[in-house]
Amino acid sequence: MGQASDSIKRAAGDAAQSGFEAAKDETMSAADAAANSVADSHLDEHASRMMRNMADTLKEAADDAVTAAFNPSPNPNT
């Protein structure tokens, strides 16, 4: 029963990681598409810079979420 349980846990972990990675990829793709859309609309430089900053922040947040999901803090109070 131990090996079967370990195999199931490993498969579930792999599936979850794959799902998180897919969500991260989609988030980054959406951020890039939004940034490109703003760039193509010929808004002023300030609006374009704000959009790029937002897209970068969104990408960092997606990356942090995936990292936190699979590398939780050893200190539960952080």
DSSP file (Angstrom, degrees, kcal/mol; ACC not computed):
  #  RESIDUE AA STRUCTURE BP1 BP2  ACC     N-H-->O    O-->H-N    N-H-->O    O-->H-N    TCO  KAPPA ALPHA  PHI   PSI    X-CA   Y-CA   Z-CA
    1    1 A M     >        0   0    0      0, 0.0     4,-2.4     0, 0.0     5,-0.2   0.000 360.0 360.0 360.0 -31.5    0.0    0.0    0.0
    2    2 A G  H  >  +     0   0    0      2,-0.2     4,-2.5     1,-0.2     5,-0.2   0.917 360.0  45.5 -63.3 -45.8    2.9    2.4    0.7
    3    3 A Q  H  > S+     0   0    0      2,-0.2     4,-2.5     1,-0.2    -1,-0.2   0.902 113.5  49.7 -66.7 -40.1    4.3    2.3   -2.9
    4    4 A A  H  > S+     0   0    0      2,-0.2     4,-2.4     1,-0.2    -2,-0.2   0.920 112.0  48.6 -63.6 -43.0    0.8    2.7   -4.4
    5    5 A S  H  X S+     0   0    0     -4,-2.4     4,-2.6     1,-0.2    -2,-0.2   0.916 111.6  49.2 -62.9 -43.5    0.2    5.6   -2.1
    6    6 A D  H  X S+     0   0    0     -4,-2.5     4,-2.6     1,-0.2    -2,-0.2   0.901 110.9  50.6 -62.5 -41.1    3.5    7.2   -3.0
    7    7 A S  H  X S+     0   0    0     -4,-2.5     4,-2.5     2,-0.2    -2,-0.2   0.909 111.4  47.6 -64.0 -42.2    2.8    6.7   -6.7
    8    8 A I  H  X S+     0   0    0     -4,-2.4     4,-2.6     2,-0.2    -2,-0.2   0.922 112.8  48.5 -65.4 -44.0   -0.6    8.3   -6.5
    9    9 A K  H  X S+     0   0    0     -4,-2.6     4,-2.6     2,-0.2    -2,-0.2   0.913 112.6  48.7 -61.6 -42.7    0.8   11.3   -4.5
   10   10 A R  H  X S+     0   0    0     -4,-2.6     4,-2.5     2,-0.2    -2,-0.2   0.916 112.2  48.1 -64.2 -43.1    3.6   11.7   -7.0
   11   11 A A  H  X S+     0   0    0     -4,-2.5     4,-2.4     2,-0.2    -2,-0.2   0.897 112.4  49.1 -65.2 -40.1    1.2   11.6   -9.9
   12   12 A A  H  X S+     0   0    0     -4,-2.6     4,-2.6     2,-0.2    -2,-0.2   0.912 111.6  49.3 -65.4 -41.6   -1.1   14.1   -8.2
   13   13 A G  H  X S+     0   0    0     -4,-2.6     4,-2.6     2,-0.2    -2,-0.2   0.912 111.2  49.2 -63.0 -42.7    1.8   16.4   -7.5
   14   14 A D  H  X S+     0   0    0     -4,-2.5     4,-2.4     2,-0.2    -2,-0.2   0.908 112.2  48.4 -62.9 -42.1    3.0   16.1  -11.2
   15   15 A A  H  X S+     0   0    0     -4,-2.4     4,-2.3     2,-0.2    -2,-0.2   0.910 112.3  48.6 -65.3 -42.4   -0.5   16.9  -12.4
   16   16 A A  H  X S+     0   0    0     -4,-2.6     4,-2.7     2,-0.2     5,-0.2   0.926 111.7  49.2 -64.0 -43.7   -0.8   19.9  -10.1
   17   17 A Q  H  X S+     0   0    0     -4,-2.6     4,-2.8     1,-0.2     5,-0.2   0.915 110.3  51.1 -62.2 -42.1    2.5   21.2  -11.1
   18   18 A S  H  X S+     0   0    0     -4,-2.4     4,-2.3     1,-0.2    -1,-0.2   0.908 111.0  48.9 -61.0 -41.8    1.6   20.8  -14.8
   19   19 A G  H  X S+     0   0    0     -4,-2.3     4,-2.4     2,-0.2    -2,-0.2   0.908 111.9  47.9 -64.4 -43.0   -1.6   22.7  -14.1
   20   20 A F  H  X S+     0   0    0     -4,-2.7     4,-2.6     2,-0.2    -2,-0.2   0.911 112.0  49.7 -64.4 -41.9    0.2   25.5  -12.3
   21   21 A E  H  X S+     0   0    0     -4,-2.8     4,-2.7     2,-0.2    -2,-0.2   0.906 110.9  49.7 -63.8 -40.6    2.7   25.8  -15.1
   22   22 A A  H  X S+     0   0    0     -4,-2.3     4,-2.4     2,-0.2    -2,-0.2   0.917 112.0  48.0 -64.3 -42.5    0.0   25.9  -17.7
   23   23 A A  H  X S+     0   0    0     -4,-2.4     4,-2.4     2,-0.2    -2,-0.2   0.903 111.9  50.1 -64.1 -40.5   -1.8   28.7  -15.7
   24   24 A K  H  X S+     0   0    0     -4,-2.6     4,-2.6     2,-0.2    -2,-0.2   0.929 110.8  49.1 -62.3 -45.3    1.5   30.6  -15.4
   25   25 A D  H  X S+     0   0    0     -4,-2.7     4,-2.3     1,-0.2    -2,-0.2   0.906 111.9  48.5 -61.6 -42.3    2.1   30.3  -19.1
   26   26 A E  H  X S+     0   0    0     -4,-2.4     4,-2.5     2,-0.2    -1,-0.2   0.894 111.0  50.8 -65.5 -39.6   -1.4   31.5  -19.9
   27   27 A T  H  X S+     0   0    0     -4,-2.4     4,-2.4     2,-0.2    -2,-0.2   0.927 112.0  46.6 -63.4 -44.8   -1.0   34.4  -17.5
   28   28 A M  H  X S+     0   0    0     -4,-2.6     4,-2.4     2,-0.2    -2,-0.2   0.890 112.1  50.8 -65.6 -38.5    2.3   35.5  -19.1
   29   29 A S  H  X S+     0   0    0     -4,-2.3     4,-2.5    -5,-0.2    -2,-0.2   0.912 111.0  48.3 -64.5 -42.5    0.9   35.1  -22.6
   30   30 A A  H  X S+     0   0    0     -4,-2.5     4,-2.5     2,-0.2    -2,-0.2   0.896 110.9  51.1 -65.2 -39.7   -2.1   37.3  -21.6
   31   31 A A  H  X S+     0   0    0     -4,-2.4     4,-2.4     2,-0.2    -2,-0.2   0.920 111.6  47.3 -63.7 -43.5    0.2   39.9  -20.1
   32   32 A D  H  X S+     0   0    0     -4,-2.4     4,-2.6     2,-0.2    -2,-0.2   0.916 111.9  50.2 -63.0 -43.1    2.3   40.0  -23.2
   33   33 A A  H  X S+     0   0    0     -4,-2.5     4,-2.3     2,-0.2    -2,-0.2   0.904 111.5  48.3 -63.5 -41.1   -0.8   40.3  -25.4
   34   34 A A  H  X S+     0   0    0     -4,-2.5     4,-2.2     2,-0.2    -1,-0.2   0.926 112.1  48.8 -65.0 -44.2   -2.1   43.1  -23.3
   35   35 A A  H  X S+     0   0    0     -4,-2.4     4,-2.3     1,-0.2    -2,-0.2   0.909 112.9  48.0 -62.0 -42.2    1.2   45.0  -23.4
   36   36 A N  H  X S+     0   0    0     -4,-2.6     4,-2.5     2,-0.2    -1,-0.2   0.881 108.9  54.1 -66.2 -37.8    1.4   44.5  -27.2
   37   37 A S  H  X S+     0   0    0     -4,-2.3     4,-1.0     2,-0.2    -2,-0.2   0.916 110.3  46.1 -63.0 -43.0   -2.1   45.7  -27.6
   38   38 A V  H ><>S+     0   0    0     -4,-2.2     5,-0.9     1,-0.2     3,-0.6   0.917 112.2  51.2 -65.5 -42.3   -1.4   48.9  -25.8
   39   39 A A  H ><5S+     0   0    0     -4,-2.3     3,-1.1     1,-0.2    -2,-0.2   0.892 109.7  50.2 -61.6 -39.1    1.8   49.4  -27.7
   40   40 A D  H 3<5S+     0   0    0     -4,-2.5    -1,-0.2     1,-0.2    -2,-0.2   0.697  99.5  65.8 -72.8 -19.0   -0.1   49.0  -31.0
   41   41 A S  T <<5S-     0   0    0     -4,-1.0    -1,-0.2    -3,-0.6    -2,-0.2   0.511 102.9-129.3 -83.7  -3.0   -2.7   51.5  -30.0
   42   42 A H  T < 5 +     0   0    0     -3,-1.1    -3,-0.1    -4,-0.3    -2,-0.1   0.868  44.3 168.3  59.6  40.8   -0.1   54.3  -30.0
   43   43 A L      < -     0   0    0     -5,-0.9    -1,-0.1     1,-0.2     5,-0.0  -0.285  45.7 -77.1 -72.5 169.3   -0.9   55.6  -26.6
   44   44 A D     >  -     0   0    0      1,-0.1     4,-2.0     4,-0.0     5,-0.2  -0.162  46.5-102.1 -65.3 167.2    1.5   58.1  -25.0
   45   45 A E  H  > S+     0   0    0      1,-0.2     4,-2.7     2,-0.2     5,-0.2   0.850 119.4  57.5 -61.3 -37.2    4.7   56.9  -23.5
   46   46 A H  H  > S+     0   0    0      1,-0.2     4,-2.4     2,-0.2    -1,-0.2   0.934 108.4  45.4 -61.7 -46.4    3.4   57.1  -20.0
   47   47 A A  H  > S+     0   0    0      1,-0.2     4,-2.1     2,-0.2    -1,-0.2   0.891 113.6  50.1 -64.9 -39.3    0.5   54.8  -20.7
   48   48 A S  H  X S+     0   0    0     -4,-2.0     4,-2.4     2,-0.2    -1,-0.2   0.915 111.2  48.4 -65.1 -42.3    2.7   52.3  -22.5
   49   49 A R  H  X S+     0   0    0     -4,-2.7     4,-2.4     1,-0.2    -2,-0.2   0.901 110.3  51.7 -65.2 -40.7    5.2   52.3  -19.6
   50   50 A M  H  X S+     0   0    0     -4,-2.4     4,-2.4    -5,-0.2    -1,-0.2   0.906 110.4  49.1 -61.4 -41.1    2.4   51.7  -17.1
   51   51 A M  H  X S+     0   0    0     -4,-2.1     4,-2.6     2,-0.2    -2,-0.2   0.911 110.4  49.6 -66.6 -42.4    1.2   48.8  -19.2
   52   52 A R  H  X S+     0   0    0     -4,-2.4     4,-2.5     2,-0.2    -1,-0.2   0.918 111.6  49.5 -62.0 -42.1    4.7   47.3  -19.4
   53   53 A N  H  X S+     0   0    0     -4,-2.4     4,-2.4     2,-0.2    -2,-0.2   0.906 111.5  48.7 -62.7 -42.0    5.1   47.6  -15.7
   54   54 A M  H  X S+     0   0    0     -4,-2.4     4,-2.6     2,-0.2    -2,-0.2   0.913 111.1  49.9 -65.0 -41.9    1.7   46.0  -15.0
   55   55 A A  H  X S+     0   0    0     -4,-2.6     4,-2.2     2,-0.2    -2,-0.2   0.909 111.4  48.9 -63.4 -41.6    2.5   43.1  -17.3
   56   56 A D  H  X S+     0   0    0     -4,-2.5     4,-2.4     2,-0.2    -1,-0.2   0.911 111.7  49.3 -64.0 -41.7    5.9   42.6  -15.6
   57   57 A T  H  X S+     0   0    0     -4,-2.4     4,-2.4     1,-0.2    -2,-0.2   0.906 110.4  50.7 -63.9 -41.6    4.2   42.6  -12.2
   58   58 A L  H  X S+     0   0    0     -4,-2.6     4,-2.2     2,-0.2    -1,-0.2   0.899 110.4  49.4 -63.1 -41.0    1.6   40.1  -13.4
   59   59 A K  H  X S+     0   0    0     -4,-2.2     4,-2.3     2,-0.2    -2,-0.2   0.914 111.1  49.2 -64.3 -43.1    4.3   37.8  -14.7
   60   60 A E  H  X S+     0   0    0     -4,-2.4     4,-2.7     1,-0.2    -2,-0.2   0.902 110.6  51.0 -63.2 -40.8    6.3   38.1  -11.4
   61   61 A A  H  X S+     0   0    0     -4,-2.4     4,-2.3     2,-0.2    -1,-0.2   0.904 110.2  49.0 -64.3 -41.3    3.1   37.3   -9.4
   62   62 A A  H  X S+     0   0    0     -4,-2.2     4,-1.9     2,-0.2    -2,-0.2   0.917 113.0  47.3 -64.0 -43.0    2.4   34.2  -11.5
   63   63 A D  H  X S+     0   0    0     -4,-2.3     4,-2.4     1,-0.2    -2,-0.2   0.915 112.1  49.9 -64.7 -43.0    5.9   33.0  -11.1
   64   64 A D  H  X S+     0   0    0     -4,-2.7     4,-2.9     1,-0.2     5,-0.2   0.879 108.5  53.5 -63.0 -38.5    5.8   33.6   -7.3
   65   65 A A  H  X S+     0   0    0     -4,-2.3     4,-1.9     2,-0.2    -1,-0.2   0.914 111.2  44.8 -64.6 -42.5    2.5   31.7   -7.1
   66   66 A V  H  X S+     0   0    0     -4,-1.9     4,-1.4     2,-0.2    -2,-0.2   0.919 114.4  49.4 -66.9 -42.8    3.9   28.7   -8.8
   67   67 A T  H  X S+     0   0    0     -4,-2.4     4,-1.7     1,-0.2     3,-0.4   0.929 112.1  47.9 -61.8 -45.5    7.1   28.8   -6.7
   68   68 A A  H  < S+     0   0    0     -4,-2.9    -1,-0.2     1,-0.2    -2,-0.2   0.857 107.1  57.4 -64.7 -35.4    5.1   29.1   -3.5
   69   69 A A  H  < S+     0   0    0     -4,-1.9    -1,-0.2     1,-0.2    -2,-0.2   0.846 119.9  28.2 -64.8 -32.8    2.9   26.3   -4.4
   70   70 A F  H  < S+     0   0    0     -4,-1.4    -1,-0.2    -3,-0.4    -2,-0.2   0.516 128.1  40.1-110.4  -5.6    5.7   23.9   -4.8
   71   71 A N  S  < S-     0   0    0     -4,-1.7    -1,-0.2    -5,-0.2    -2,-0.1  -0.485  78.6-173.4-136.4  65.6    8.3   25.3   -2.4
   72   72 A P        -     0   0    0      0, 0.0    -3,-0.1     0, 0.0    -4,-0.0  -0.192  36.6 -91.3 -62.5 153.9    6.3   26.4    0.6
   73   73 A S        -     0   0    0      1,-0.2     5,-0.1     2,-0.1    -5,-0.0  -0.380  23.6-138.2 -62.9 137.3    8.1   28.3    3.4
   74   74 A P  S    S+     0   0    0      0, 0.0    -1,-0.2     0, 0.0     3,-0.0   0.706  95.2  69.5 -69.3 -16.7    9.6   26.1    6.1
   75   75 A N  S >  S-     0   0    0      1,-0.1     3,-1.8     2,-0.0    -2,-0.1  -0.899  74.0-157.9-101.8 110.6    8.3   28.7    8.5
   76   76 A P  T 3  S+     0   0    0      0, 0.0    -1,-0.1     0, 0.0    -3,-0.1   0.623  87.2  65.8 -66.6 -10.4    4.5   28.6    8.6
   77   77 A N  T 3         0   0    0      1,-0.2    -2,-0.0    -3,-0.0     0, 0.0   0.380 360.0 360.0 -92.7   5.3    4.3   32.2    9.9
   78   78 A T    <         0   0    0     -3,-1.8    -1,-0.2    -5,-0.1    -5,-0.0   0.403 360.0 360.0-110.7 360.0    5.7   33.8    6.8
